[in-house]
Amino acid sequence: MQLKLKNACNLEVNTKPVSTLHIIADSNAWGAASAFKALDGYAITLDILDAQAMNANSIKDADVLIVRSSVQVNEALLKGSKVKFVGTATIGDDHVDLAYLKDQGIAFASAAGSSTESVVEYMLACLYQLQTMEKLDFDSDTLGIIGVGRIGSLLEQSCEILGLQTELNDPPRQREEELRKFKDIEYLLKYADVLTLHTPLIRDGKDNTVHLLDADVFSRFHGNGIINAGRGPCVDNQALRAWLDEDSKRFAILDCWEGEPSVDLALVTHPQVVIATPHIAGHSLDGKAANTLFVYNALCDFLEVSYQWDIDADLPEIDVKSIDLNNKRSDLIKQFYPIVEDSNTMKEAAETPETFAAWFRHYRNHYPIRRSWRKTLQAISPDAEDMFL
């Protein structure tokens, strides 16, 4: 199809041919209706579907598919479709059969790295809560960080600001970089007071992370605390519950669970699981917006068109009236993100087992607005932007 315009002399001239493009986007991809409604040089048909409505029949005529983690992208979904580009507005790609996409010549993009700050903000809220509960001492305790990619690296930097000592474990990086700062897992099990996981989910090979923390590992751990804000299957949830039961001083913080959304409710409600949240560490509004922006930019690059979406125009103004930078840091963080509220809500939901899985999905998809600390601080004072990260 070609568009015809009239120039100043009222003569018809042909412009660049306009191609049609059918995009189907997950309704839970923040801002998708705005981001993908127009692309230079394309006549867009945009359908916004719930994840449950995405199936082989509903997406067969799509050229572009934008999903989140609740959609399994594989041969069963894509066989016989017109899809040439898949984007996941998530930092992980466990739900995508990358080998199949490659074999079919389907381009793929994820939002890896887009919500790094959101996850680290979640972690800082956890660490300060542990300090408030006197389960972590920034001056004397050690945090063992397993997985030192984007999130683990930024967390390490933030801990340095807080004065909290860290020990780092990342076997792939240790092999490639041979840096002395990386320690083997046995070192962390012996010297770390709290372990936190930020690894990808790798199901085979020497870097397999499925049940990276299992009963055997727990039996050798000298510390008292476990945090998982990475991938649910990286921790054997049954072994974790047994480990907690053995000693009342032990505790856990879990944002990621095995079997989501049908998780171990006895673990959710366990009194030593001091914070339980439904996989929302990366769900700040700005983190979710960045997820969509990463995929939007990748699609523009794939189509070789310019970026046009003004994401800031779609984000609401940040309300900073109630925030006082003179408060001590722990109180300020509670203002930014009262993480205990998320935990209390989840533990209450777990008291109704028959509706919990539906609640889990709904809470993630309709998560209350939580804004980026950096952007909030910038809205108050540009000089305060690096207080935490």
Steps between C-alpha positions, in 0.01 A plus 500: 500500500618852420387827650448800272548854626461835331796735487492879498415499126201274566664215306468146624830339600569147615652456844682203645291181475320420826506138615238345723607355832285296737623522860357299788609614845440365849258719694743488792784658304488849646429772244476258207187666362688827473843368405397281207208695355718679243827417323643712222417359157254238627124475517458335839232259613548469872317244713544500876423155642503345844771238535238226537357598160831457320492165322592354162170611347487853639857594399528316167458816288730718708830628366626611842433345840566687826467286814583477866606195698157340531495415127697192394657587165580176322412285199154428636422871497681610186483212251319615186492865608632805314699621800842637408586683823442403863570737783463422869453799728681314779861467610485120480440270204425169675160496330644527149632213287795689360625203298166474320496873422850481360417195291196679355685824434281692742669804653494523878552773756474504877508786747806365682643770724199729478375452856836455670454805721152389602630163621788660688256744662299198610817346643592816688151514649553139613840570651375799696203298622737229620703765678184634667416146612858462633563208267776679307773733624646719227814554708590138572310262272580378150262465206587220258389593148454200271480621141686822424347619177322833462295466817768336715757758393277797579403340830869465588553872429199593713623284789831681483312828550319348798822365652377140472773252412437268205647178364439415136438172319463474123670194348465606131650842570766346720610272216498777241644785703712321760437774752600430857187668631292199392480217752373145464168405653663321794666826606165679506336214688765533769539877531176666387230578754232541233493360147316674217444348153505697174581230248322414176314170485731255323361149471807304389878506468763580759332828589161340566314716752192282558494432877832678532407521867379155604499295819867410462605864457281613789666242724837669438381859537628669817281810467138562589334674205395426143365753247372398157408783265636317196329185373268278703643158402850607605398419858354164598196635683432178693860484617486867597191443713667205673813710561293778657319251723829379645593831666277791602784746440499428128298714261422548134377770264335370184377687196543202264342160558492154354181422310371857468219585537417174684768532767566331832256685726657351811818681399315824426342502846807367681577739787870496411429614144517859616418649158293319237413675174347375172791544256476879491858607578534647151148641493556864578299705251821633348642148479194371316507804271866434426414137414266618226739771383782247451279281282358799311851622418602149390200480265585840354856380440368181338275702269769767450270784603557789738392499863184706548341393827527767769492282809523792743177642362322181606649478849307680777652785696679389815342621824784610724307717748520247784870415460746669732865452408597595854366166623753232574566265212303205640187716546542648155511154343179403681338807346622404155399135535318362807590143409332352807163599352561277197604216729202532732266503201652180362493319832135595547419374149668167583237439768253430217670217307227449242539854361869557560630421150248739346594763759870456421442567129264789564729674748794485259288626212337779701788588726465829694709787368854499636730763353873495435700636792743668265225681312327589824819648640562686175152648525589633846863596454746413221779498761337206681478259209788272603410444865434129459614364164 
